[in-house]
């Protein structure tokens, strides 16, 4: 069973953003499984790096849409993205150094961050995009 089940309640109504979010949920589920099952560091690292890299790509896509369609909350949305990436980078640095890291606490943090961000910031972005595309 998945750690986070994708539900339509998480959909923001923008097909590209929703598809990316589903991929992020799947990756987070893979990370949670790797941590919970005590898989070796290489397996955990591979999932963690995929999650980071995909998140960077997804954020670039969202940020380009924010600029293209003059999203009024763009600066705070950009800051939220930047803050998350800094926190994930810190975790990766600890992981690489071999420090004992609470993997489950990272998974829980990412789950909370992702769901809250989707339901608040990304939903607001999607509403703005729908208004701009329909008006355009």
Secondary structure by P-SEA (a helix, b strand, c coil): ccccccccccccccaaaaaaaaaaaaaaaaaaaaaaacccaaaaaaaaaaaaaaaaaaaaaaaaaaaaacccaaaaaaaaaaaaaaaaaaaaaaaaaccccaaaaaaaaaaaaaaaaaacaaaaaaaaaaaaaaac
